[in-house]
Amino acid sequence: MTEHLPALQVVIPLLAAPLCVLLRRPGAAWGVYAATALASLAISLLLFARTFDGGTLRYALGGWPAPFGIEYVVDAVNVLPLLLVSVLAVAVAIYAPRAVASEIERPRIYLYYACLCLYLAGLLGIGITGDAFNVFVFLEISSLSGYALIAMGRHRRALLAAFRYLVMGTVGGTFVLIGIGLLYALTGSLNMADLAERVPPLYDNRALHAALGFIAVGLAIKAAVFPLHAWQPDAYAESSSAASIILAGAGAKIALYAFMRYAYGIFGGELVAEVLPLGRVLLLLGVVGMVLGSAVACFQTDVRRLLAWSSIGQIGYIVVGIGLADPAGLRAAFLHLFNHGLIKGGLFAVVGIVLLRTGGTSLDHFAGLARRMPGTFATLLLGGLGLIGVPLTAGFVSKWALAQALIGAQQWWVLAAMLASSLLALVYVGRIIETAWFREPPGGKAAPAAPGMSATVWMLALLTLWIAVDSSAIAGVASHAAQTLLGGAP
Amino acid sequence: MSLLSHYNYWIAMALMMIGLYVVMSHANLVKKMIGLNVFQVAVFMLFISLGKVRGGTAPILDPQFTVYSHPLPHVLILTAIVVGVATTALGLALAVRVHEAYGTTDEDDALRRDAAETPQR
């Protein structure tokens, strides 16, 4: 049984989706989704236990051996993204019953859970597959279910946001497809490990450069890397609260993981950083993204939109780490990918609680709430400080790793931009804190408590706190991941 | 190898650009979907022409033939077509919902109606 874990990681959520549709009852559909999420987390943890010290698991789907059949690979590179997705999936499962009941019409609830299952299957599939074309298929599974999830937001604006995301996301996905096609035309292989061996002799080939370009642009759209982020603020701000946790926490991160896998696991660091100037381009885009994203976040009046722009800034940090193309930079990118996913998921969960309680997500709705619900807002404070990168938060762990990598690579300008972005984060987090703690709360009776939603918020907050106190396990995996990627074959 | 010997690439590129242009230049959601389809189909044709072998037949074993077209790109595109159909269906469904909610399928019109309803956002 245990040798089939890599396949089960994807197969269980994929089969759960039609089961949700067949059962139709909201409670039953939730049960299926919750069981799926727990199973995914259990499998991710088992896979983590086997690979965190640098080991590799290979699974040939259907028994077809590697270069011909589709292969699933679990190694230090993808255990962190898989774990992030599963943890957020469980968080959504605990959070969902109350949030969904208040935001989604009852006849549609089972479809909502079916979409969540599909989204989970897509994200986990991107994470686990060792086949270049398979990445495209799972990318589109996750994107299509993501569009549907966003369209189920409570305002009609959600429909337009979903449509815009659909257009940009499809262009991005098709770009990835072109890149894979060119790669296949050049090498005659789709297996990642096999490709990594066949690509280096072709480093002078123009078509190979074009393939890398197409894949980089396509995944940058999916990951909302500046300047291809136009779909992201609307999509995050209009989606329902339960879905926004996993959309904002894991959706873009898994595309960044896929980019690292393609760029360093297949094309190789030499092509990215030396033959082509992609590394420098990424540094530049990351710098502009982190300053601009944080700056725009300071001017938002809707908290979800504020957090979405903050994500564009935080993704800038990850992009800078990827662009450095050295072990320290990639290690920082992996750490921030994981930590920011947890922090941002937790913050969107807090906004969902405020939405349930006050009926809105604008800053005015936060006025004075910290005095009414001190526990929930303690986690908001923790997450906000994590976004800034204050010591003793998870955000500090990864930002410190990135700062060290930048000092090692002597990228002083990037370091300065990172500090500027952190100061801007202080401004936008400060605005939320000022409103929630120091403004007068509006009158009226307290809304009913939502224990499940609070439990989610606390679970994510305590996880980030744990990482802040003892990051050795996560940091160790990130180091192994960076070594694996820069050392050659996945 | 002249400039036109790989005319399939030129056709795919031209279709791709036409599709992207339609997506970007039109505010009508249905026209955007049409552009997106042209764009996707261009990429499908690029893949399919990659697998074509001159004088080759369909890859079915038969003692009469020795040269076959490469089946793998065609199979990959079969998957991509399914993805494309799903995307089109979802996009058109969204366009219908937008029409129900806003009374228009024009993106700019819809945005204007939202702006008129909620003056401060």
Chai-1 contact restraints between the chains, C-beta under 6 A:
chainA,res_idxA,chainB,res_idxB,connection_type,confidence,min_distance_angstrom,max_distance_angstrom,comment,restraint_id
A,F133,B,L76,contact,1.0,0.0,6.0,A-B,restraint_1
A,E140,B,V83,contact,1.0,0.0,6.0,A-B,restraint_2
A,L144,B,A86,contact,1.0,0.0,6.0,A-B,restraint_3
A,L144,B,L90,contact,1.0,0.0,6.0,A-B,restraint_4
A,Y147,B,L90,contact,1.0,0.0,6.0,A-B,restraint_5
A,A151,B,L94,contact,1.0,0.0,6.0,A-B,restraint_6
A,R156,B,A101,contact,1.0,0.0,6.0,A-B,restraint_7
A,R157,B,D114,contact,1.0,0.0,6.0,A-B,restraint_8
A,L159,B,L94,contact,1.0,0.0,6.0,A-B,restraint_9
A,L159,B,R97,contact,1.0,0.0,6.0,A-B,restraint_10
A,L159,B,V98,contact,1.0,0.0,6.0,A-B,restraint_11
A,L159,B,A101,contact,1.0,0.0,6.0,A-B,restraint_12
A,L160,B,A110,contact,1.0,0.0,6.0,A-B,restraint_13
A,A162,B,L94,contact,1.0,0.0,6.0,A-B,restraint_14
A,F163,B,L94,contact,1.0,0.0,6.0,A-B,restraint_15
A,L166,B,G91,contact,1.0,0.0,6.0,A-B,restraint_16
A,V167,B,K32,contact,1.0,0.0,6.0,A-B,restraint_17
A,T170,B,L36,contact,1.0,0.0,6.0,A-B,restraint_18
A,T170,B,T87,contact,1.0,0.0,6.0,A-B,restraint_19
A,T174,B,Q40,contact,1.0,0.0,6.0,A-B,restraint_20
A,T174,B,V43,contact,1.0,0.0,6.0,A-B,restraint_21
A,L177,B,V43,contact,1.0,0.0,6.0,A-B,restraint_22
A,I178,B,V43,contact,1.0,0.0,6.0,A-B,restraint_23
A,G181,B,F47,contact,1.0,0.0,6.0,A-B,restraint_24
A,A185,B,L50,contact,1.0,0.0,6.0,A-B,restraint_25
